[in-house]
């Protein structure tokens, strides 16, 4: 894939300036530097250094929160990838921070106080992956029902199915063909003693 046209000229210089500043100020926070297929520069950061690096990037011009998402490569790696994308309006440029958090106890610091727009993004990642954001003002489910058990975008989430009210063009299934809904507590819920599906 060709490099993103935003990441050329002055934009590239702006990104490199932030990367240099982060390496100078927080050398222990940077684990790796890479370039994504989109052409955007990405720094792989330690969870402890995440907030400091994001705060510095904001001070140096990347003052717009653009995206926050996660990925699970369960059978390949024992951790989740969490990606933060910041935007510089002048010159227009994108900077990506990537953090790896262990599956057993996935916790990251919240950045809602730095970027209020990250509020619902953190809730969505918590809802779908079970990654907790310490310091979030209201870390509850965003999309799934409150009573839902587990986090459906985790690759180890049990495949389930529920009957639907509408019929449309969907052929009816025999009862033996329907994958039953998971009612037992999800492993991390059982460990934490939380059966609420995300409250608290």
TAQUICOR-V965777 format. One record per residue. N is the residue number from 1. PSI is psi in radians with two decimals (none if undefined). OMEGA is omega in whole degrees, -180 to 180 (* if undefined). Layout:
BEGIN
n: (N N)
psi: (PSI PSI)
omega: (OMEGA OMEGA)
END
This chain:
BEGIN
n: (1 2 3 4 5 6 7 8 9 10 11 12 13 14 15 16 17 18 19 20 21 22 23 24 25 26 27 28 29 30 31 32 33 34 35 36 37 38 39 40 41 42 43 44 45 46 47 48 49 50 51 52 53 54 55 56 57 58 59 60 61 62 63 64 65 66 67 68 69 70 71 72 73 74 75 76 77 78 79 80 81 82 83 84 85 86 87 88 89 90 91 92 93 94 95 96 97 98 99 100 101 102 103 104 105 106 107 108 109 110 111 112 113 114 115 116 117 118 119 120 121 122 123 124 125 126 127 128 129 130 131 132 133 134 135 136 137 138 139 140 141 142 143 144 145 146 147 148 149 150 151 152 153 154 155 156 157 158 159 160 161 162 163 164 165 166 167 168 169 170 171 172 173 174 175 176 177 178 179 180 181 182 183 184 185 186 187 188 189 190 191 192 193 194 195 196 197 198 199 200)
psi: (2.38 2.69 2.54 2.28 -0.38 -0.47 0.85 2.81 -2.20 -0.53 -0.77 -0.70 -0.70 -0.73 -0.81 -0.60 -0.73 -0.74 -0.75 -0.77 -0.71 -0.76 -0.62 -0.75 -0.68 1.12 -0.54 -0.25 -0.42 2.07 -0.51 2.68 2.36 2.97 2.21 2.92 -0.47 -0.25 -0.11 2.42 2.51 2.37 2.26 2.06 2.75 2.60 -0.65 -0.52 -0.03 -0.95 -0.73 -0.74 -0.71 -0.72 -0.76 -0.74 -0.67 -0.74 -0.50 0.28 -0.28 1.24 0.13 2.20 2.27 -0.75 2.74 2.16 3.10 2.89 2.60 2.02 1.13 -0.85 -0.10 -0.74 2.53 0.48 2.89 2.61 2.21 2.22 2.31 2.29 2.15 2.65 2.38 2.08 -0.45 1.82 2.67 2.15 2.75 2.49 2.27 2.32 2.34 2.36 2.43 2.22 2.42 2.56 -0.58 -0.64 1.27 1.80 2.35 2.73 2.49 2.60 0.32 -0.59 -0.46 -0.72 1.66 -0.46 -0.23 -0.10 -1.06 -0.49 -0.75 -0.68 -0.68 -0.77 -0.68 -0.79 -0.80 -0.45 -0.27 0.26 2.14 2.49 1.81 2.31 -0.07 2.40 -0.33 1.21 1.43 2.96 2.61 -0.67 -0.83 2.69 2.64 -0.58 0.03 2.45 2.17 -3.07 1.83 -0.19 0.01 2.42 -0.31 0.16 2.29 2.32 2.17 2.97 2.49 2.54 2.55 2.74 -0.65 2.68 -1.00 -2.32 0.27 2.07 2.49 2.59 2.67 2.63 -0.60 -0.25 -0.20 2.22 2.11 2.60 2.53 2.05 -0.29 2.63 2.41 2.60 -0.79 -0.48 -0.77 -0.68 -0.75 -0.14 0.44 1.94 0.21 -0.27 0.27 -0.06 2.58 none)
omega: (179 179 177 -178 178 -173 178 175 -179 180 179 179 179 179 -179 179 179 -180 178 -179 179 179 180 -175 -175 -176 -179 -178 -175 179 -175 174 -177 176 -179 179 179 -176 179 174 179 173 173 -173 170 178 -178 -178 -173 -175 179 -179 179 179 180 179 178 179 -176 170 178 -168 179 174 -173 -177 173 -179 -179 177 -179 176 -167 -174 -178 -174 -177 -179 174 171 175 -175 176 179 176 -176 172 -179 -177 -3 -180 -177 178 176 -176 170 179 180 177 180 -177 -179 -174 -178 -174 -179 175 174 177 174 -177 179 177 179 -180 179 179 -174 -176 178 178 177 179 179 175 -178 -172 -176 -178 177 -177 -180 -177 -180 177 -175 -177 -174 176 -180 -180 -173 -180 177 -178 -176 -178 -180 177 -174 -164 177 171 -177 177 178 -178 178 -179 -178 178 175 179 -177 -178 -179 178 -180 -180 -180 179 -179 171 179 -179 -179 -178 178 -175 177 180 179 179 179 176 -173 -177 177 -178 -179 -177 -177 -176 178 -174 -179 173 179 173 *)
END
